[in-house]
C-alpha cells in the first residue's frame, strides 16, 4: 500500500514537472519569436487629417487609440509627395530620383528590378512570411503589352513577397480588378478582360462598347475631369479604357471589406510564425466612394467619410491581433504615402464641404508639393509590449525603414544595398529623440532638411502650374533657390536664401554629395 502511495504521487509529480517544462518551452518559443511587422500605408492622408494630429471634425478613434498607446511622430516624412516614388523608396531604401521615378502610367512594367533587394526580401532572410495587400502602383509585367487573361508577371512575388493581392495601379485607372499573385481574381475565361491604356482619353477614341465619361458624363456617380473620363466602370469614369471581365470587377464601395478580409486571412494563417505585411490602403485616394455604413459620418462628404472608413479598417486589424493574442508581438507602423489633396480629378464635393478643416495641418503644400505639407505625414509606431508611449520630434523618413529593420533583424546590408537608408530603430521605438541630422525631400526638385532649416533647389515652375491652378496647392517650386527656417516659419513663407548665401551654398553642396553617392 505504501509503495503504491509513493508511486502514485511520484507519477503525479513527474507529470506536473513535464507539464511545467512544456509550458516554459512554449512560452520561450513565443517570447523568442521575432516580432511581426505590419506597415499600414494610407493614401493621400494629410498631417492634419486625423484626430491625434488636430482634426476636430473627423472621428478617428482607432488611430487615436494607437497614438495614445504608441509613439506619435511630429516630424516624420514620406520620401516624396507622390505615390509611386514614395512606395519605391520605402521598399528599396533608395531615393526615387536615382531611378527617375515618377507617378507610373497604367501600362508600366515592374518598376523595381527583380534582382534588387526590397523590404520584403529583407524579412525573407529571417524566414518571415511576407505579403502585400492593397494598392501597388509599382508596375507589373515585363514592359510588354499585358495579357490580363493569363499570368501577369513579374510582380511582387519576384520582390520577396510570398503572397500578393493588389490593385495593380490605382482605383481611378483601369483595370478595376484585383491581381492575386499572378492572375486576375475571379476572372471568367469565357469573358476575357480587354484593356487599352491611355493617360488622357481625349487622345484616343474609345475602342469598346463600354460607356465613357467623355460621351456619357451623366452615367458617372462623380463627374471626372478630362483625364478621368475614360471607361465608366462600377459607376465611375476612369483613366483609360476596358471591357469584359465582369465577374472580376470590384465596386469601390466594397474595397475596405475585401482588402481587410484578405489581410486578416493572412494574419490568421501566419499567427504562429513571424510575418511581414505591407498593407497599402486605397483610401483616401480618388475616387472616394465609401461603403454605405460610413456615408454621412462626417459633414465633409466623401473625403471625410473615407477617412472614417480608413480608421475602421485600422481598428479591425488591431482587434484581430488582440483576439489572436499576438498584438504584443506585432509592430504596426501607420503612415501615408504623401500629403493631402482635396480635389484630385473628381467633383465629389470635397472642396465645397471642407469647412475649417486643414488637411495639411499648419503646413503649406500637399500632394505634388515640395513644401512640408507634401511629405510631412502622420506616423505612428504601435507595439504595446515594447515601444515607448508618447510623442517624438525626431526627424525620420520612410526611406529609413529598410536599415532600421535590418538592425532589428541583425542583418548587415551590402555596400550598394539601400544606400539612402539610415538605421533609426532606436528613434522608431522611442528609445531616443535623435533622428536624422539631414534629410532629402523630393518631388519635381530636391530639397534638404537640416534641423529646422530647409533648402529647396531651384526648378522652373511653369510646367507645373497645374498643381496650383487645378489642385489649389502651393507647389513650392521656384526658379530661385529658397531657404526657410521652420522653427519660426512653418508655412515656408519667408525666403532667407539671399540673406544666408553661405548656408544655401553649403546645403546645395550636401545635396550634390547625396546625388553622387553610390554605396552606403
Buried (B, 14 or more C-beta within 10 A) or exposed (E): EEEEEEEEEEEEEEEEEEEEEEEEEEEEEEEEEBBBBBBBBBBBBBBBBBBBBBBEEBBBBBBBBBBEBBBBBBBBBBBBBBBBBBBBBBBBBBBBBBBEBBBBBBBBBBBBEBEBBBBBBBBBEBEBBBBBBBBBBBBBBEEEEBEBBEEBBBBBBBBBBBBBBBBBBBBBBBBBBBBBBBBBBBBBEEEBBBBBBBBEBEEBEBEBEBBBBBEBBEEBBBBBBEBBBBBBBBBBBBBBBBBBBEBBBBBBBEBBBBBBEBBBBBBEEBBEEBBBBBBBBBBBBBBBBBBEBBBEBBEBBBBBBBBBBBBBBBBBBBEBBEEBEBBEBBBBBBBBBBBBBBBBBBEBBBEEBBEEBBBBBEBBBBBBBBBBBBBBBBBBBBBBEEBEEEEBEBBBBBBBBBBBBBBBBEBEBEEEBBBBBBBBBBBBBBEBEEBBEBBBBBBBBBBBBBEBBBBBBBBEBEEBEEBBEEBEBBBBBBEEBBBBBBEEBBBBEEBBBEEBEEBBEEBBEBBEEBEEEEEB
